[in-house]
Structure formats: structure tokens, C-alpha cells
Amino acid sequence: MLAGASALRPAANAVLIPGGASLIGTRTPQIPDDGEDPIRKTQIKPFRIGATCVTNAEFKAFVDATGYVTEAETFGWSFVFWAQVPDKVGATQGVVDVEWWRRVDGSNWRDLNGPDTMGDHWHEDHPVVQVSWNDARAYAEWVGGRLPTEAEWEHAARGGKGDVKFPWGDQEPNDTDFQPCNIWQGRFPQVNTAKDGFATTAPAQFYDPNDYGLYNMAGNVWEWTADAYRIKSLKKHVRQRLAGMKGYKLSKGGSFLCHKSYCYRYRIAARSGTSPDSATTHHGFRVVWPA
């Protein structure tokens, strides 16, 4: 247990999620090589989950109480989306094949986009980002909880609606007149019209909640889960990709950088894998507790 541990009880906004029969996956996979299908049934025990992702204010309380140092701070750098890198940062190094991700020295959960950027870009009520899986797990332990499993996350996101594509149902977000979540509008990665009101993160409690009272289960920030990133596939190219992803952790929900034309992963069944020590400007988490 970390020093300065908080009382072992759920956050004030934790929502009780009923147990029972639930679904994982989908009958209509959009990115089959990600392991979205088949749909299958599972039994879920009741649990509590944060109505929102962990916010900057909540993570700051953790750091203030424990002195915790995140992995990005230890490494001295993390990844920032190109449009978020201030001019004053200067030249940065891109990631091969995804050049819009830039290595920025001095970026972390406080200074999201690089040194001395906290004043312009850090908001107490927004999801904490630039946190690794290991950081998220440490926070969850401090509040007496843990990260959700994929089955729990999907069960909570569905809100009792069954095999729906999104937390609100099956209606597709678009770039013109229906923006129920914070994703990309425009031409990725060059033009984001921010029709939904946000070019980066939105407040953790924003847009309409799903039927269980949970906010931003689609878009805004990716959410770490407790599970390893695994795919059951006989396809050679999938197995080759997975060979380079040993130890990766599963994330759900998509982010403000997702768009149907590029990263159609703001659907409930969508999945992504990331190394557990990685930190970026679009990755956060929420916590679960026993019922």
C-alpha cells in the first residue's frame, strides 16, 4: 500500500453497476484484426465504477499525498500529438509511421504538452493524461480500487442496452450535426474542425451520460484496463504484429483523436494495445471498486 493511502472506499461519484449476464465483443466487427469478434456472453458480478475518468484534480491529490512520480517524469519525456506541441518547444522527434506523435522532453501529467505548458493546458476537471498503465494502477491501489477488466468496462459502457455500437445506441457520430462524444471532426491528422466543441480533451463530466450514469465512455481519452492485450487469430500478419506487442495492456473507448476514417475505435467493442510504460496526451483511466 502506498504511503498516504486514502480511505478504502469508492469515489463520491462511483456508480453501482448491476451484475448478471453481459456481452463482450460484437457480431459486426469493424476492425476484425483487433479481436472485436466474436460476440460472447459472460457473467458479471456487481461492481462500482467512477462515473468519470480520474481527473487532474484527483490525480494531483494522489501525488500531493504520496509524492508519487509518474513514469513520464522519470523518463523525462512522453508523446504529444503534433497539433498540441507549442512553437516554443522547438524541434521534436516523430514516431516512425505515425509522425503526428512527437517525443517531447519535459512533457508529463502537469505539463501536458512540454515544459511550462501547465498554465495554458491543464484543467482540474479534465481527465488526467500522460499517465502510464503502471501510474494508473498505482492510483487505483491508493483509492482502494483497481482497473476494470475488459468485460466489466464493456458491461458498464453498454448501460444495459445489449449489443449496441456506442454507449448511447447505434447512431453514428458525424462531422456535421450529431456529436454525442469528443472525437475528431475533419480530415485526420491535418484538420480538426472541433465541431463537438473540443480540439483536445473535454471535461471528464461532459456530454450526456449513458443509461448507467457514466460519462465519456466513448471518445475523450483512452482508458486503461487491467487486461493484457490479446487477440485469438490464426492470421499470420496478426500473429506477427502481436509478437512485437508482448506485455502490452488493453485500452478501451477511443479518444479525441479518433475518426471513422482513421481510428474507428470509439465503439464499445473496439480495442487497442499499448506498452504499460507509455504516456500520451490522449490516454487516461477510470477506477472500479467492489459493490
LINFEN-V315825 format. One record per residue. N is the residue number from 1. RES is the residue in three letters. D_CENTER is the distance of its C-alpha to the mean C-alpha in Angstrom with 1 decimal. Layout:
N&RES&D_CENTER + N&RES&D_CENTER
This chain:
1&MET&24.7 + 2&LEU&23.8 + 3&ALA&26.5 + 4&GLY&26.2 + 5&ALA&24.1 + 6&SER&23.6 + 7&ALA&25.2 + 8&LEU&23.8 + 9&ARG&22.8 + 10&PRO&19.8 + 11&ALA&18.6 + 12&ALA&20.8 + 13&ASN&18.3 + 14&ALA&17.5 + 15&VAL&18.4 + 16&LEU&20.5 + 17&ILE&19.5 + 18&PRO&22.6 + 19&GLY&23.2 + 20&GLY&25.1 + 21&ALA&24.8 + 22&SER&21.5 + 23&LEU&20.2 + 24&ILE&17.9 + 25&GLY&17.7 + 26&THR&19.8 + 27&ARG&23.3 + 28&THR&22.4 + 29&PRO&20.1 + 30&GLN&19.2 + 31&ILE&18.2 + 32&PRO&20.3 + 33&ASP&20.0 + 34&ASP&16.4 + 35&GLY&17.9 + 36&GLU&17.0 + 37&ASP&20.5 + 38&PRO&22.7 + 39&ILE&22.0 + 40&ARG&23.2 + 41&LYS&23.9 + 42&THR&23.0 + 43&GLN&24.0 + 44&ILE&21.6 + 45&LYS&22.9 + 46&PRO&22.2 + 47&PHE&19.5 + 48&ARG&18.0 + 49&ILE&14.4 + 50&GLY&13.3 + 51&ALA&13.8 + 52&THR&11.1 + 53&CYS&8.3 + 54&VAL&10.4 + 55&THR&12.2 + 56&ASN&14.1 + 57&ALA&17.2 + 58&GLU&16.2 + 59&PHE&15.1 + 60&LYS&18.3 + 61&ALA&20.3 + 62&PHE&19.1 + 63&VAL&20.1 + 64&ASP&23.3 + 65&ALA&24.3 + 66&THR&23.7 + 67&GLY&24.0 + 68&TYR&20.9 + 69&VAL&20.3 + 70&THR&16.9 + 71&GLU&17.1 + 72&ALA&16.7 + 73&GLU&19.6 + 74&THR&21.5 + 75&PHE&21.1 + 76&GLY&22.0 + 77&TRP&19.5 + 78&SER&16.0 + 79&PHE&14.7 + 80&VAL&15.0 + 81&PHE&15.0 + 82&TRP&18.8 + 83&ALA&19.2 + 84&GLN&17.8 + 85&VAL&20.3 + 86&PRO&23.3 + 87&ASP&26.7 + 88&LYS&27.9 + 89&VAL&25.6 + 90&GLY&27.9 + 91&ALA&27.6 + 92&THR&24.4 + 93&GLN&23.8 + 94&GLY&21.7 + 95&VAL&20.0 + 96&VAL&22.4 + 97&ASP&21.7 + 98&VAL&18.7 + 99&GLU&20.7 + 100&TRP&18.4 + 101&TRP&16.5 + 102&ARG&18.8 + 103&ARG&19.5 + 104&VAL&20.3 + 105&ASP&22.3 + 106&GLY&21.7 + 107&SER&18.1 + 108&ASN&16.1 + 109&TRP&14.3 + 110&ARG&17.5 + 111&ASP&18.7 + 112&LEU&15.5 + 113&ASN&17.5 + 114&GLY&20.4 + 115&PRO&23.4 + 116&ASP&24.4 + 117&THR&21.6 + 118&MET&20.6 + 119&GLY&23.2 + 120&ASP&22.1 + 121&HIS&18.3 + 122&TRP&17.3 + 123&HIS&17.2 + 124&GLU&17.4 + 125&ASP&15.7 + 126&HIS&12.6 + 127&PRO&9.3 + 128&VAL&10.0 + 129&VAL&8.7 + 130&GLN&10.7 + 131&VAL&10.2 + 132&SER&10.6 + 133&TRP&10.4 + 134&ASN&13.9 + 135&ASP&13.3 + 136&ALA&10.8 + 137&ARG&13.5 + 138&ALA&16.2 + 139&TYR&15.0 + 140&ALA&14.7 + 141&GLU&18.1 + 142&TRP&19.5 + 143&VAL&18.8 + 144&GLY&20.3 + 145&GLY&17.3 + 146&ARG&14.9 + 147&LEU&11.6 + 148&PRO&11.8 + 149&THR&13.3 + 150&GLU&12.3 + 151&ALA&15.4 + 152&GLU&14.6 + 153&TRP&11.2 + 154&GLU&13.1 + 155&HIS&16.0 + 156&ALA&14.4 + 157&ALA&12.7 + 158&ARG&16.2 + 159&GLY&17.9 + 160&GLY&21.1 + 161&LYS&21.5 + 162&GLY&21.6 + 163&ASP&21.0 + 164&VAL&19.4 + 165&LYS&17.2 + 166&PHE&15.1 + 167&PRO&14.7 + 168&TRP&17.9 + 169&GLY&19.8 + 170&ASP&20.7 + 171&GLN&21.4 + 172&GLU&19.8 + 173&PRO&18.4 + 174&ASN&20.6 + 175&ASP&21.7 + 176&THR&24.6 + 177&ASP&24.7 + 178&PHE&21.8 + 179&GLN&18.4 + 180&PRO&16.8 + 181&CYS&13.3 + 182&ASN&12.1 + 183&ILE&12.2 + 184&TRP&14.9 + 185&GLN&18.6 + 186&GLY&21.3 + 187&ARG&21.8 + 188&PHE&19.0 + 189&PRO&19.0 + 190&GLN&22.1 + 191&VAL&22.1 + 192&ASN&19.6 + 193&THR&21.7 + 194&ALA&19.1 + 195&LYS&20.9 + 196&ASP&18.1 + 197&GLY&19.0 + 198&PHE&16.3 + 199&ALA&16.2 + 200&THR&13.2 + 201&THR&11.1 + 202&ALA&12.7 + 203&PRO&13.6 + 204&ALA&11.4 + 205&GLN&14.3 + 206&PHE&15.1 + 207&TYR&16.3 + 208&ASP&17.8 + 209&PRO&16.3 + 210&ASN&16.7 + 211&ASP&19.8 + 212&TYR&18.5 + 213&GLY&17.7 + 214&LEU&13.9 + 215&TYR&12.3 + 216&ASN&9.7 + 217&MET&8.7 + 218&ALA&8.9 + 219&GLY&7.9 + 220&ASN&7.5 + 221&VAL&4.1 + 222&TRP&1.6 + 223&GLU&2.4 + 224&TRP&5.6 + 225&THR&8.7 + 226&ALA&12.3 + 227&ASP&13.5 + 228&ALA&14.8 + 229&TYR&14.1 + 230&ARG&17.4 + 231&ILE&19.1 + 232&LYS&22.7 + 233&SER&24.5 + 234&LEU&28.0 + 235&LYS&27.3 + 236&LYS&28.4 + 237&HIS&25.9 + 238&VAL&23.0 + 239&ARG&24.5 + 240&GLN&25.2 + 241&ARG&21.6 + 242&LEU&20.5 + 243&ALA&23.3 + 244&GLY&21.5 + 245&MET&18.2 + 246&LYS&19.8 + 247&GLY&17.8 + 248&TYR&14.4 + 249&LYS&11.6 + 250&LEU&9.8 + 251&SER&6.1 + 252&LYS&6.0 + 253&GLY&5.9 + 254&GLY&6.2 + 255&SER&6.5 + 256&PHE&9.8 + 257&LEU&11.2 + 258&CYS&11.4 + 259&HIS&15.0 + 260&LYS&17.1 + 261&SER&19.4 + 262&TYR&17.1 + 263&CYS&13.6 + 264&TYR&14.1 + 265&ARG&10.9 + 266&TYR&9.9 + 267&ARG&12.4 + 268&ILE&12.1 + 269&ALA&13.7 + 270&ALA&11.8 + 271&ARG&10.5 + 272&SER&9.6 + 273&GLY&11.0 + 274&THR&10.8 + 275&SER&13.4 + 276&PRO&12.9 + 277&ASP&14.4 + 278&SER&12.4 + 279&ALA&11.0 + 280&THR&10.2 + 281&THR&10.1 + 282&HIS&6.9 + 283&HIS&4.6 + 284&GLY&4.6 + 285&PHE&5.5 + 286&ARG&8.3 + 287&VAL&11.7 + 288&VAL&14.4 + 289&TRP&18.1 + 290&PRO&21.3 + 291&ALA&22.9
